[in-house]
């Protein structure tokens, strides 16, 4: 893993014992989902011991959405 590849920030929230990965800085992304560029990718989860590598979840296809018509 290369530190130069860490080019996004997301938030990990534990809610009712379940991990939620959120990106509150991205417009039009529904709560509980990430932009497609941030799904299924490796990231560094920081903690008091430095950090561990995690992979962001890939949502079920049933929750996929389109932002509108392509131009």
NUPA-970425 format. One line per 3 residues: for each residue x, y, z of C-alpha. Coordinates in nm, 2 decimals, padded with zeros to 4 digits. Layout:
N
X,Y,Z ~ ... .
END
This chain:
71
00.00,00.00,00.00 ~ 00.13,00.35,-00.09 ~ 00.04,00.66,00.11 .
00.02,00.85,-00.22 ~ -00.29,00.65,-00.32 ~ -00.48,00.78,-00.01 .
-00.66,01.06,-00.19 ~ -01.01,01.06,-00.03 ~ -01.15,01.09,00.32 .
-01.45,00.90,00.45 ~ -01.60,00.85,00.79 ~ -01.66,00.51,00.96 .
-01.95,00.52,01.20 ~ -02.07,00.23,01.42 ~ -02.45,00.23,01.45 .
-02.63,-00.05,01.63 ~ -02.32,-00.27,01.60 ~ -02.29,-00.22,01.23 .
-02.02,-00.03,01.05 ~ -02.13,00.25,00.81 ~ -01.89,00.41,00.57 .
-02.00,00.76,00.49 ~ -01.88,01.05,00.27 ~ -02.07,01.35,00.40 .
-01.87,01.58,00.17 ~ -02.01,01.43,-00.16 ~ -02.33,01.59,-00.29 .
-02.63,01.38,-00.38 ~ -02.50,01.05,-00.22 ~ -02.77,00.90,00.00 .
-02.70,00.83,00.36 ~ -02.52,00.50,00.41 ~ -02.38,00.48,00.06 .
-02.05,00.59,-00.09 ~ -01.97,00.73,-00.43 ~ -01.88,00.44,-00.67 .
-01.52,00.56,-00.68 ~ -01.49,00.48,-00.30 ~ -01.66,00.14,-00.30 .
-01.47,-00.18,-00.28 ~ -01.14,00.00,-00.23 ~ -00.86,-00.04,00.03 .
-00.82,00.24,00.28 ~ -00.63,00.31,00.60 ~ -00.85,00.30,00.92 .
-00.67,00.51,01.17 ~ -00.66,00.41,01.54 ~ -00.46,00.46,01.85 .
-00.20,00.20,01.74 ~ -00.15,00.37,01.40 ~ -00.40,00.20,01.17 .
-00.51,-00.11,00.98 ~ -00.60,-00.16,00.62 ~ -00.97,-00.22,00.54 .
-01.18,-00.25,00.23 ~ -01.49,-00.04,00.19 ~ -01.81,-00.24,00.12 .
-01.97,-00.28,-00.22 ~ -02.35,-00.22,-00.19 ~ -02.61,-00.46,-00.32 .
-02.71,-00.39,-00.68 ~ -03.07,-00.32,-00.56 ~ -02.96,00.01,-00.40 .
-02.78,00.14,-00.70 ~ -02.90,00.47,-00.84 ~ -02.85,00.69,-01.14 .
-02.80,01.06,-01.10 ~ -02.99,01.13,-01.41 ~ -02.96,01.14,-01.79 .
-02.62,01.13,-01.95 ~ -02.53,01.42,-02.17 .
END
